[in-house]
Amino acid sequence: MSHWQLVKLDFGRNPVHFGDLGIGMEAVGERACSDTLFSAWISSYARLFGSGAVEQLLARFPQKERSPLIEPPFRLSSTFIFQSETYYLPCPIEPPKGYPDDDLAFAKEYKKLSYLPLRVWQRWYQGEGFSDFDRAELELKVKQSKTFGQLEREQTFDYSEMFKSQRVPKVSLDRTTRASNFYHVGLIQFQPETGLYFLIQFPHADSVLETQLASALNLLGEDGIGGERSSGAGRFTATWHELDKNWDNVVNFKQPSAYSLISLLWEHPFATEYLQGASYALRERSGWIVSPASGQQARRQAVQMFTEGSVFSQPISGMLANVTPGNFKAHQIYRSGISLSLPINLAA
């Protein structure tokens, strides 16, 4: 029987830098995708337990070069924002059941809802669906800032208030000429009682692996995740939690008609039948890697992955993508396309 846990990352007053598409170091996102979390976590695992142990762990994941049918030892969601006991989930690309065709009066407000509080997400995608009260409240939201309805009480419109972004000026010096270069770095600061969380699913209980992963995550928290770690960014304290009743009902929903990703997904070759009736978005994943063994830096190969919120008619396993640069010989570099999805009901 699979075992789910929820892990909270408390950054305190430490800022974070998760690079995003944009100009230089200025563009920044408020959360880390599943492939970023996986890579950072595995790097800490390698530092703690050695290269042999991490190679044995990675060999248990499906890859293009190995059997894609094996069950991975664990699956990770991307990180999402929480505040106290309010958890946000990515809004599926497909609208919930009951959503009207004539949405012109409130479509702009609805499209702003990229993330939904858990209770609203559950009601729309596993419960009664979109109601006339939701429509009336969204129409009212178009006209005024506060609605005082159920969506307002559940903090549906408060996502952007959970964090603040800032641009910090910095100066770098050329090692040879000592010439200075002025630039800005984007940072995210979370509000009090706000941080990131993710879900992890173990297909079978494995107390040894869970203990090892917890130790590696603690080490990652001391080092930090994301960019600007040398300036103290990205440091966190992790706490592990068993799922409460609400979460347990969400992950074990018994009447799904589709599945919505809460992680990135990559698989090669990708079966075309998966795309029948699917609604999805793609995102290029690229960037730089630094080998913890050799210190060598290189730009990894880019891959296209399905994003969180993509909807498929069945759960898709995914696999690790080998993104090792051609001139990089220290070891293999992987990005995680191992998927994690939640069951939803879109039936009319």
N, C-alpha and C positions, 0 to 999 in steps of 0.2 A: 504494500500500500504506500502511495506517495506521501511524502512529508513536506509540508509547506512551512516556511517561516518568513516573518517580516523583519527587516533590519533597518533601523533608523540610524542616520548619520547626522550627528549634532556638531555643527561647525562653530558654535559659540559666536564669538565676535570675529572669527577668521574669515576673510573674504575668499572667494573662489574665482578661478578663471578657467572656464570651459570654452575653448576656441570655437568660433562659428565662422561661417562664410562672410567675408567682409574685407575691410582694409587692414592689413597688418595685424597688430595685436589688439586693435580697438574693438573688433566685433567679439561678442561674448554671449554665451547662453547661460541659462540659469540651472541647467541640470546636465548630467552625464548620461550618454546612451549606453546600452548594454555592452557594446563592443569595447568602449573606453573603460568601463568598470571591470570587465573581464580581463583585459590586458594589464591594467594596473594591478589587479589582484593577483594574477598569475606571476607577475614580476616579483611581487613581495613574497609569494609562495616559493619562488626559485631562490630568493635570497635567504629565506629561512630554512628550507629543507634541501637545497642543492639542485644542481642541474639534472641529476639522475631521477630524482623524485618528480620533478616537473615534467620530464619527458614521459615517465610512466603515467602521470595524470593525463597529459594531453593525448596519449595513445588511446585513452578510453572514450574520446570524443569522436563522432563521425567526421570524416574528412573526405575530400575528393579522391585522395590517393588510397584511402582505406574503405572498408565497408560503410556505406551511408546508412545502413539499417541498424547499427548498434545504438543502444540507448545511452545517452551521455550520463555521467555520474551526477550532474546537477544542471539546472537551467536557471538563468538569471533574467529578471526583467530589467528594463532601464530604470534609472533613478527618477523619482517624481517628488514633487513638493508636498510636505505635510505641515500643518500648523496645529500643535496640540494633538487633538484626536480627529482632525479633519484631514483626509487623505484625498489627493487629486489623482485622477486617472485620465489617460488620453481619450478624447472623444472619438469614437469610431467614425470612419469616413462616411459610412451609411447612416442616414438619419434614423431615429428610433421609430418603432411602430406607432401609428397614430399621428405621425408628423404630417401636416396638411400640404397639399400641392400648392395652394394659394398662400404662400408665405411672404409675399412682397412687403407686407407691412412691418415685418420683424426679421427678415432674412439677414440683414446686416448684423443685428445683435446676436442672432443665433450663430453666425459664422465666427464671431469673436470667441466663442466658447470652445477653445482648443482643448481645455482640460475641465473635467467635471468633478465635483466632490463625490466621494464614494456613494453616499446615499442617493444622490440624484442620478448618478451613472447606473446604479443598481435598479432604480425605479424605471428609468427610461429603457434600459437594455435587457433587463431580466424580469421586470415587473409589469405594471399596467401600461407603461409606455408614456408617450407625450400626451398631455391632457389639455383640455380647453383652458384650465387655469394657468398652465404654462404659457400658452399662447397669449392670454390676456396680460400676463405679467411681462412677457417680452415686448409686447406692443406698448405697454406703459413705460418700459425701460427706454424705448426709443425717445420718449418725450421728456423724461425726467431721470435724474441720477439715482434716486432711491425709489424702490417699489414696495417694500415692506411685505412682500409675499413669501411663499415657501422657498422659491429659488434664492431670494435675498437672504432669508434666514439660514439657509444652508451654505452661505458664502460662495454661491455660484459665480458671482460677478467680481469676486475679490482676489482672483489669482494673481493679477499683476501687482497687487499691494503687498504680497508676501515677501518681496525682495526689492532692493534698489540697486540700480546699476550706476557705476561711476567710472570716469576716465582719469587715470592717474598719470601725470607727466613723469617721464624718465629720461635719463641720458646714458648713452653707451659710449665707450671710448675704444677707438681702433687700437689694437695691440701694437701695431707697427708705427703708425703715424701719430698716435695719440689724438687724432681728430675726434671731435665729439659729434654725436648724432642724437637729436632730440626726437622723441616719439611718445605716444600715449599707449597705455595698457588699459583694457576694459576689465573691471572687476565687479562681482556680484556680492552684495552684503544681504544676508537673510535677516528678517525681522525676528524679534524675540519669540522663543518657542517654535521657531520655524526651521526646517532643515530639509534634507532629502531622505527618502526611503526607497527600498526596493524589495521585491519578493524573490525568494529562492525556493525552488522545488527540487527535492531529492526523490527520484523514482522509488528508492528503497532507503530505509533508515540506515545510516552509516555513521555511527558515533565517532569513529576515528577520523574520517574525512571532515566531518563537521567541526571537530576540535581543531584540526589542522587549518581549515579555512578561517575559523575564528581568530586563530593566532596570526595568520597572514594578514587578515583585515585589520587587526590591531596595529600591526607594523605599518600597514599602508596609512592608517590614520595618523601615526606619528610623522610619517614622511610627507603626507599630503597627496591629494589627487588633483589632476589637471595641471595647468601651467602656473608659473610664478611661485613655485614651491620654495625657491631660495629666499623669497621675501615673506615666507610664512603663510602663503595662501594654500587653501585646500586641506588643512589639517582638521581632523574630526575625531569624535568619539563614537564608536559603534555600539549599539545595544540590540540584542536579538530578542524577538518576541514570538510566541505562539500566536496563531491566528485566533482572533475573537470570533464570536458567533456571526457577526455581519460579514467578515472576510471569509469565514468558512462557507457560508451560504453562497458567496460570490464565486469562489473557485470551484465549488462542487455543484454548481447549477445543473439541474437534471434535464432541462427541456431546451437544449440549444438548437438553433437553426443555422448558426454560423459561429465563427470564432474571430475575435479581434486581438491583434498583436499588442502586447505591452513590452515588446523588445524589438530589436532589429532582426531581420531574417535574411539569410543568404543560403542558397543551395545551388549546386551545379553538378549535372545539368538540372534545370528547373522544369518539372513536368508541366506541360501546357494545360493539362486538365485542371490544375490548381487555379488557373485564371478564369475558368468558367464561372460566371456569376460573382466574381471577386471585385472589390473596390479597393484600390491601393495607391500608394505613392512611393516613389523611389528617391533615394538620397545617396549621393556619392560620398564614400568614406575614404579619406586619404589623410596624409599628414606625415610627420617625422617620427622616427623611432630612435631610441638610444639603448644600446645593448648594455644590460647591467654587468655582463661578463667582461666585455672588452672596452666599453665606453664609446664605441664607434657610433656615429650618427649617420643616418641615411633616410631618404624619403621613400616610404613604403609604397607598394603598388596600390592603385585606387581600385575600389570595387563598388558596385551599385547594390544597395540593400533596400529591402522593403522596410518602410518606417512603421513606427508605433501608430496604432489606429487603423492599419490596413485590415480589411475584412476578407476572410476566405471561408469556403463552405466546410472546411475540415481543418484540424490542427496540422501544421507542417513542422517537421522536426528541425530542419536547418542543419548546418554543418560549419566547421571551422574553415575559414578562407586563408589559404597560404598567400601572404602578401610580401614575401621576402624579396627585397630588391636584387636585381641580377648580380650586382657587384658586392653583395653582403654575404660573407662566408662564415661569420662567427657561429650562427645557429639559425634555425628556421623562425620566421615571424608569422604569427597567426592573428587574425581578427575573428571575433566570435559572431557567427551568423546563427548560432543555436537559438531557436525561438522559444518564446513563452507567450501563450495566448490565454484569453479568458472566454468562456462560452457566453454567447448572447442569443437573444431571441428577436428576430426581425420580422417574424410572421405577422400578418395583418390580423 
